[in-house]
Amino acid sequence: MNISSVELIQDLIERTREHINKAEQLKQLPLETLNWKKDQKSWSILECVEHLNRYGDFYIPEIEEKIKHSKSTSVDRFKSSGLGNYFANVMLPKEKLNTMKTFVSMNPLGSVLHPDVLSKFIQQQHLLIDALSLAKNVNLNTTKTSISISKWIKLKLGDTFRVVIYHNQRHIAQAERVLEQVSEN
């Protein structure tokens, strides 16, 4: 991916605003619906969102810290790395979503969850928009972040934003599919 830095940030802000709107709609649902599961191995709506919160707990402080200490100034274009582009594209939801294993620490299966999971997610999304706004002033190519699976692998800040936001999009779509299943039952 080779894109204008401004265009990338704007696209990611719009996606994040959409995630906020969808989470606000989910907040209107009864707790029974939010916790409904097709079977014991499937995630409920709240488990989908809690999974995102757990990743947000890692990535948002990591992103904020790297932006705060970045000594580079903005550049006109963002060019994704091969690895970053791969990770980002794997996260995007597909028509027939491929399931992926998650780390035990990031797996909310069986957790007792309440609607405050949605409030936390919305709060995290606002922090992400703030970070995206601040990122307009740093180089998305040379500012690097650690990733949750390894401290030794670093991604360009632009790729990290893409991975996190596309991952959010993936699991919001999963939550919406769960809601459709609730309606069918």
PELINSUL-V481737 format. One record per backbone hydrogen bond with DSSP energy under -1.0 kcal/mol. NH is the residue of the N-H (numbers start at 1). CO is the residue of the C=O. E is the energy in kcal/mol with one decimal. If there is no record, write none. Layout:
# PELINSUL-V481737
nh=NH co=CO e=E
nh=NH co=CO e=E
This chain:
# PELINSUL-V481737
nh=3 co=78 e=-2.5
nh=5 co=76 e=-2.7
nh=8 co=4 e=-2.6
nh=9 co=5 e=-2.5
nh=10 co=6 e=-2.4
nh=11 co=7 e=-2.4
nh=12 co=8 e=-2.4
nh=13 co=9 e=-2.4
nh=14 co=10 e=-2.4
nh=15 co=11 e=-2.3
nh=16 co=12 e=-2.1
nh=17 co=13 e=-2.5
nh=18 co=14 e=-2.0
nh=19 co=15 e=-1.9
nh=20 co=16 e=-2.1
nh=21 co=17 e=-2.4
nh=22 co=18 e=-2.4
nh=23 co=19 e=-2.3
nh=24 co=20 e=-2.5
nh=25 co=21 e=-1.9
nh=26 co=22 e=-2.1
nh=27 co=23 e=-1.8
nh=28 co=25 e=-1.2
nh=29 co=26 e=-1.8
nh=34 co=30 e=-2.1
nh=35 co=31 e=-1.9
nh=42 co=39 e=-1.0
nh=46 co=34 e=-2.2
nh=48 co=44 e=-2.2
nh=49 co=45 e=-1.9
nh=50 co=46 e=-2.9
nh=51 co=47 e=-2.1
nh=52 co=48 e=-1.3
nh=53 co=49 e=-2.2
nh=54 co=50 e=-2.2
nh=55 co=51 e=-1.6
nh=56 co=52 e=-2.8
nh=57 co=53 e=-2.3
nh=59 co=55 e=-3.0
nh=60 co=56 e=-2.1
nh=62 co=58 e=-1.5
nh=63 co=59 e=-3.1
nh=64 co=60 e=-2.7
nh=65 co=61 e=-2.5
nh=66 co=62 e=-2.1
nh=67 co=63 e=-2.4
nh=68 co=64 e=-2.5
nh=69 co=65 e=-1.9
nh=78 co=3 e=-3.7
nh=80 co=1 e=-2.7
nh=85 co=81 e=-2.8
nh=86 co=82 e=-2.0
nh=87 co=83 e=-2.7
nh=88 co=84 e=-2.5
nh=89 co=85 e=-2.5
nh=90 co=86 e=-2.2
nh=91 co=87 e=-1.3
nh=92 co=88 e=-1.1
nh=106 co=103 e=-1.5
nh=107 co=104 e=-1.3
nh=111 co=108 e=-2.7
nh=117 co=114 e=-2.3
nh=118 co=115 e=-1.4
nh=119 co=115 e=-1.2
nh=120 co=116 e=-2.5
nh=121 co=117 e=-2.0
nh=122 co=118 e=-2.5
nh=123 co=119 e=-2.4
nh=124 co=120 e=-2.6
nh=125 co=121 e=-2.2
nh=126 co=122 e=-1.9
nh=127 co=123 e=-1.9
nh=128 co=124 e=-2.1
nh=129 co=125 e=-2.2
nh=130 co=126 e=-2.2
nh=131 co=127 e=-2.4
nh=132 co=128 e=-2.6
nh=133 co=129 e=-2.3
nh=134 co=130 e=-2.2
nh=135 co=131 e=-2.1
nh=137 co=134 e=-1.9
nh=138 co=135 e=-1.5
nh=143 co=139 e=-1.9
nh=145 co=155 e=-2.6
nh=147 co=150 e=-1.4
nh=155 co=145 e=-2.5
nh=157 co=143 e=-2.9
nh=158 co=140 e=-1.9
nh=160 co=156 e=-2.6
nh=161 co=157 e=-2.6
nh=162 co=158 e=-1.8
nh=163 co=159 e=-3.0
nh=164 co=160 e=-2.6
nh=165 co=161 e=-2.6
nh=166 co=162 e=-2.8
nh=167 co=163 e=-2.2
nh=168 co=164 e=-2.2
nh=169 co=165 e=-2.3
nh=170 co=166 e=-2.4
nh=171 co=167 e=-2.1
nh=172 co=168 e=-2.3
nh=173 co=169 e=-2.1
nh=174 co=170 e=-1.6
nh=175 co=171 e=-2.2
nh=176 co=172 e=-2.2
nh=177 co=173 e=-1.9
nh=178 co=174 e=-2.1
nh=179 co=175 e=-2.1
nh=180 co=176 e=-1.9
nh=181 co=177 e=-2.0
nh=182 co=178 e=-2.2
nh=183 co=179 e=-2.0
nh=184 co=180 e=-1.5
nh=185 co=181 e=-1.1
